[in-house]
């Protein structure tokens, strides 16, 4: 962990996220569009088992995509919300201890880590963390808390973003 106010990553992004998650002292709020990263899921589960508060919001349409780790978190009794208000809930944010923000282009997936050109910025600025936490709660307020898999699956849009194929 760095002592600087801002750290940037273009490689080793998953490891940077895991390191920050595992050094959480009180809470970690997590937002992701697509979430298939086993190391990040493992780190979130670990701090949850240690009694630290973990909350997560995911894009409703991608929560059940093959390889998704969303259900793993929900099954471990981590509060999970599904954001079905937006065409794409495309946030990629971690808020650690209400003090530190992790954000950038990086979707927490193995594919993004290995194949994509991605970035993460870690901001150790309380005012910035406050703004991101406020935004997290705004998304939480319009999202649906995962209660069970049947209820959660009902939120998945059937044809999100596709145009009608009706003949003109």
Helices and strands as residue ranges (DSSP letters): E 6-9, H 13-22, E 27-32, H 38-49, E 53-59, G 60-62, H 70-75, E 79-83, E 93-96, E 100-103, H 110-115, E 120-123, H 126-142, E 144-145, H 149-153
